[in-house]
Amino acid sequence: MARIGVFVCWCGSNIASTVDVKAVAKAAASFPGVAHATDYKYMCSDPGQNLIRETIESEHLTGLVVAACSPRMHEPTFRRLALETGMNPYLVEMANIREHCSWVHEDKGEATAKAIETVRMLVEKVKRNSPLEEIRVPVTKKALVIGGGVAGIQAGLDIVTAGIPVIMVERSPSIGGHMAQLDETFPTLDCSQCILTPKMVELSQHRLVTLHTFSEIDEVSGFVGNFKVKIRKKARTVDHDKCTGCGICMEKCPAKVSSEFDRGLSDRKAIYVPFPQAIPNKPVIDRSSCIWFTKGRCGVCKKLCPAEAIDFEEKDVIVEEQVGAIVVATGYDLIDRGLYGEYGHGKIKDVIDGLQFERMLSASGPTGGKIVRPSDGATPKTVVFVQCVGSRDDSKGIPYCSRICCMYTAKHAMLYKHRVKDGKAYIFYIDVRAGGKGYEEFVKRAVDEDRVVYLRGRVSRIFEKNGTVFVKGSDTLSGQQVEIRADLVVLATAVTSSHGSRELAQRLRIGFDQYGFFTEAHPKLRPVETTTPGIYLAGACQAPKDIPDTVSQASAAASKVIGLLSSDELIREPLVARVDEKVCIACFMCESTCPYGAIEHVTWKDPETRKEKEVARVNPGICEGCGACLPVCRPKALDLMGFSDEQIYGEINALSDLVKVIHDE
Amino acid sequence: MSDRLRIVGFLCNWCSYAGADLAGTTRLKHRAEVRIVRVPCSGRIDPVFILKAYERGADAVIVGGCHPGDCHYVSGNLNARRRFLVIRKLLEFIGIEPDRFEVTWCSAAEGEKWAKVVNEVCDRVEALGPFEAYKAITPPVRGPVKEVTTGEE
């Protein structure tokens, strides 16, 4: 027999001035199953909580309804109180008679009637509550970082500092990402490689780091604290245990293709390391351009390798790892060159993109840091920079701002002027967005000190006439059409999501937007979490961002991982769905509705008939307790703890009679 | 408040219930006919809950969820939205005026919207009068008005 206690709070005058709290307590005392009902000035205060504590014991209560503020406010308070007295915390419900009643109604009779009915509903609910135990899930103290750019490196380093092992998976043959391609970074002009490579080395040599380069994520299963990951280590064709990195193979390899790292400004061999400071600094064979693999002959590298490290028979290897948390840091790409036909990108040799210019600036780049025209190697005397190529352009399907171009274009123009003293730099822009520490000052420096000419307007066409490149655009400030004879044109092409990001998101079961950027759980308050617990975001895979923001987010993601993995078990609220195996017909409608992939197929043996059948099982480690699976369950085998069908029907059935408050006066 | 009218609101915990809370914290006065049942997500609302509410004498039902696309549980409200479309048709078919059923997407920041929806639905249902279409075929589940005296002795 239920013995429910009803505690009606006055909340000072917040409730008591509009709701006749004594009438509510009096009415509640007469509800079936209510053993005790009382009112008090402040239930959440120490004396109020003591009153509840003592009454639970003296009246042997089996459940509580606290009629007070919103459960979103004080439910945790009263559940904790119940726990302290030895009552299961899930036998406590709150009737919201403040936010939903006393504060929004003026007539005391109406408000009191509503409060009484609300209490009656919650009494009927709590009579049907069952004691629930917290779900404890063991945690694997290891983290996976996907992507070895500056975001992944920062997150990885921060995580290992806390003593948590990190597995890093990088798609390309080396870690470093886009930052390794950059020359100097805005707004301080410090050398990108000088600040990045020490971090790359530190990470790769850390005893807690396992590095899988030239590898991809094949499959992710499991849930927060307990992910199982299958990593495909692509065949390098070079045994890195034997390889000493001497480089003879790369010297002698006859197959040349254009270098991805230098964005086509130089060639690399079929057996290659992407750049001199690469980690690991041992080559891989690109099978699509290797003569052995395309034509079945050559094998020069194998013949010459003193360590006998070349293995043409090598196959992809799948490595399985268990991790507790995942940081996704897969970075970005730039738009396809073909997208801007009118700018001649990819057709006119002297029209390049910002990242190509960056390689040109780099001392270790294809030109050794000299700015030259790709067509003839001459020093360009006039360089035109075009911003927002693709970005903020609805017609190209990229309405967003790429966020880094204003700053790097200012930097490019500045560095050009430093190196070619008599050169002229023009920048076509829509707006200059220089929000950031020292950013506005930096742009001003480009204009004032380095005499970079900013032209406000868009470029309509870039074309070649008799070997000369012309840039045609408008200067909206002077209202004139301008045509500039350019020796070199640098396009600030839009940042896009990294190729393959959508497929990866599906594998990880995280959200992504229409552009392929991963979505955070909340744009303001949970900016590094995804909606899948245990998976976090860092860097430009979430949205275009610059290095300072990327590093900040990476450290934030790392701190989330460290927090998550700091305890041995995860404690989760037991408000999850459960399957009655006896009733389940294995239709798996629930599986297609569950947004979290919490439904599993299991074989279940009926203890009575000893027959086996396939049934659905809700993994309590994954289930978030939304209850979306319940309405689609045809045999009603599913129920949701804390919001069970019986509890909700209890509330609805309590609507039997209307209450009217009669004033005696 | 009419002595006769009662409206049941099924509100999702994260948006609509919080929106109704906000109406409270900002003291937006609105009508008192709605009795609120808190559910985790609008996707949790079983169509039978709604039918049951009418059976228990509700004159109207309001369901509230997060705005489509903003569901706390990723996609629960999208399931709900499809379901509610069908329920509206079903209600029409079984003789419950569609005006007695309201679906509202109300965020935790839209206390004002919640208060407005409550007032609108109350006015509309008042014009329609109590829901009595089923009186002839089922005995009324809702009992007579129960009188309660004030608590002061």
HADDOCK unambig.tbl for C-alpha pairs under 7 A between the chains (distance, minus, plus):
assign (segid A and resid 20 and name CA) (segid B and resid 150 and name CA) 6.79 0.50 0.50
assign (segid A and resid 20 and name CA) (segid B and resid 151 and name CA) 6.58 0.50 0.50
assign (segid A and resid 22 and name CA) (segid B and resid 151 and name CA) 4.23 0.50 0.50
assign (segid A and resid 22 and name CA) (segid B and resid 152 and name CA) 6.56 0.50 0.50
assign (segid A and resid 23 and name CA) (segid B and resid 149 and name CA) 6.78 0.50 0.50
assign (segid A and resid 23 and name CA) (segid B and resid 150 and name CA) 4.90 0.50 0.50
assign (segid A and resid 23 and name CA) (segid B and resid 151 and name CA) 3.62 0.50 0.50
assign (segid A and resid 26 and name CA) (segid B and resid 151 and name CA) 6.42 0.50 0.50
assign (segid A and resid 27 and name CA) (segid B and resid 148 and name CA) 6.99 0.50 0.50
assign (segid A and resid 70 and name CA) (segid B and resid 21 and name CA) 6.96 0.50 0.50
assign (segid A and resid 99 and name CA) (segid B and resid 21 and name CA) 5.00 0.50 0.50
assign (segid A and resid 99 and name CA) (segid B and resid 24 and name CA) 3.99 0.50 0.50
assign (segid A and resid 99 and name CA) (segid B and resid 25 and name CA) 6.10 0.50 0.50
assign (segid A and resid 100 and name CA) (segid B and resid 20 and name CA) 6.49 0.50 0.50
assign (segid A and resid 100 and name CA) (segid B and resid 21 and name CA) 6.17 0.50 0.50
assign (segid A and resid 100 and name CA) (segid B and resid 24 and name CA) 5.86 0.50 0.50
assign (segid A and resid 103 and name CA) (segid B and resid 24 and name CA) 5.15 0.50 0.50
assign (segid A and resid 103 and name CA) (segid B and resid 27 and name CA) 5.30 0.50 0.50
assign (segid A and resid 104 and name CA) (segid B and resid 24 and name CA) 5.52 0.50 0.50
assign (segid A and resid 104 and name CA) (segid B and resid 27 and name CA) 5.46 0.50 0.50
assign (segid A and resid 104 and name CA) (segid B and resid 28 and name CA) 5.57 0.50 0.50
assign (segid A and resid 104 and name CA) (segid B and resid 29 and name CA) 4.24 0.50 0.50
assign (segid A and resid 104 and name CA) (segid B and resid 30 and name CA) 5.83 0.50 0.50
assign (segid A and resid 105 and name CA) (segid B and resid 29 and name CA) 5.48 0.50 0.50
assign (segid A and resid 105 and name CA) (segid B and resid 30 and name CA) 6.20 0.50 0.50
assign (segid A and resid 105 and name CA) (segid B and resid 31 and name CA) 6.76 0.50 0.50
assign (segid A and resid 105 and name CA) (segid B and resid 32 and name CA) 6.43 0.50 0.50
assign (segid A and resid 110 and name CA) (segid B and resid 1 and name CA) 6.65 0.50 0.50
assign (segid A and resid 110 and name CA) (segid B and resid 32 and name CA) 6.52 0.50 0.50
assign (segid A and resid 111 and name CA) (segid B and resid 32 and name CA) 6.82 0.50 0.50
assign (segid A and resid 114 and name CA) (segid B and resid 32 and name CA) 6.95 0.50 0.50
assign (segid A and resid 118 and name CA) (segid B and resid 35 and name CA) 6.74 0.50 0.50
assign (segid A and resid 595 and name CA) (segid B and resid 74 and name CA) 6.47 0.50 0.50
assign (segid A and resid 595 and name CA) (segid B and resid 75 and name CA) 6.48 0.50 0.50
assign (segid A and resid 626 and name CA) (segid B and resid 40 and name CA) 5.61 0.50 0.50
assign (segid A and resid 626 and name CA) (segid B and resid 41 and name CA) 5.58 0.50 0.50
assign (segid A and resid 626 and name CA) (segid B and resid 44 and name CA) 6.53 0.50 0.50
assign (segid A and resid 626 and name CA) (segid B and resid 73 and name CA) 6.28 0.50 0.50
assign (segid A and resid 627 and name CA) (segid B and resid 41 and name CA) 6.99 0.50 0.50
assign (segid A and resid 627 and name CA) (segid B and resid 43 and name CA) 6.61 0.50 0.50
assign (segid A and resid 627 and name CA) (segid B and resid 44 and name CA) 4.59 0.50 0.50
assign (segid A and resid 628 and name CA) (segid B and resid 43 and name CA) 4.67 0.50 0.50
assign (segid A and resid 628 and name CA) (segid B and resid 44 and name CA) 4.90 0.50 0.50
assign (segid A and resid 628 and name CA) (segid B and resid 76 and name CA) 5.79 0.50 0.50
assign (segid A and resid 630 and name CA) (segid B and resid 44 and name CA) 6.49 0.50 0.50
assign (segid A and resid 631 and name CA) (segid B and resid 44 and name CA) 6.57 0.50 0.50
assign (segid A and resid 631 and name CA) (segid B and resid 45 and name CA) 6.93 0.50 0.50
assign (segid A and resid 631 and name CA) (segid B and resid 46 and name CA) 4.87 0.50 0.50
assign (segid A and resid 643 and name CA) (segid B and resid 39 and name CA) 6.69 0.50 0.50
assign (segid A and resid 652 and name CA) (segid B and resid 53 and name CA) 6.02 0.50 0.50
assign (segid A and resid 653 and name CA) (segid B and resid 56 and name CA) 6.44 0.50 0.50
assign (segid A and resid 655 and name CA) (segid B and resid 56 and name CA) 6.36 0.50 0.50
assign (segid A and resid 656 and name CA) (segid B and resid 56 and name CA) 6.19 0.50 0.50
assign (segid A and resid 656 and name CA) (segid B and resid 141 and name CA) 6.35 0.50 0.50
assign (segid A and resid 656 and name CA) (segid B and resid 142 and name CA) 4.46 0.50 0.50
assign (segid A and resid 656 and name CA) (segid B and resid 143 and name CA) 5.87 0.50 0.50
assign (segid A and resid 657 and name CA) (segid B and resid 142 and name CA) 5.18 0.50 0.50
assign (segid A and resid 657 and name CA) (segid B and resid 143 and name CA) 4.65 0.50 0.50
assign (segid A and resid 657 and name CA) (segid B and resid 144 and name CA) 5.95 0.50 0.50
assign (segid A and resid 657 and name CA) (segid B and resid 145 and name CA) 5.87 0.50 0.50
assign (segid A and resid 657 and name CA) (segid B and resid 146 and name CA) 6.33 0.50 0.50
assign (segid A and resid 658 and name CA) (segid B and resid 144 and name CA) 6.94 0.50 0.50
assign (segid A and resid 658 and name CA) (segid B and resid 145 and name CA) 4.82 0.50 0.50
assign (segid A and resid 658 and name CA) (segid B and resid 146 and name CA) 5.88 0.50 0.50
assign (segid A and resid 659 and name CA) (segid B and resid 145 and name CA) 5.72 0.50 0.50
assign (segid A and resid 659 and name CA) (segid B and resid 146 and name CA) 4.79 0.50 0.50
assign (segid A and resid 659 and name CA) (segid B and resid 147 and name CA) 5.90 0.50 0.50
assign (segid A and resid 659 and name CA) (segid B and resid 148 and name CA) 6.83 0.50 0.50
assign (segid A and resid 660 and name CA) (segid B and resid 145 and name CA) 6.45 0.50 0.50
assign (segid A and resid 660 and name CA) (segid B and resid 146 and name CA) 5.93 0.50 0.50
assign (segid A and resid 660 and name CA) (segid B and resid 147 and name CA) 4.83 0.50 0.50
assign (segid A and resid 660 and name CA) (segid B and resid 148 and name CA) 6.00 0.50 0.50
assign (segid A and resid 661 and name CA) (segid B and resid 147 and name CA) 5.80 0.50 0.50
assign (segid A and resid 661 and name CA) (segid B and resid 148 and name CA) 4.80 0.50 0.50
assign (segid A and resid 661 and name CA) (segid B and resid 149 and name CA) 5.63 0.50 0.50
assign (segid A and resid 661 and name CA) (segid B and resid 150 and name CA) 6.54 0.50 0.50
assign (segid A and resid 662 and name CA) (segid B and resid 147 and name CA) 6.42 0.50 0.50
assign (segid A and resid 662 and name CA) (segid B and resid 148 and name CA) 5.92 0.50 0.50
assign (segid A and resid 662 and name CA) (segid B and resid 149 and name CA) 4.84 0.50 0.50
assign (segid A and resid 662 and name CA) (segid B and resid 150 and name CA) 6.36 0.50 0.50
assign (segid A and resid 663 and name CA) (segid B and resid 149 and name CA) 6.15 0.50 0.50
assign (segid A and resid 663 and name CA) (segid B and resid 150 and name CA) 5.73 0.50 0.50
assign (segid A and resid 664 and name CA) (segid B and resid 149 and name CA) 6.80 0.50 0.50
assign (segid A and resid 664 and name CA) (segid B and resid 150 and name CA) 6.77 0.50 0.50
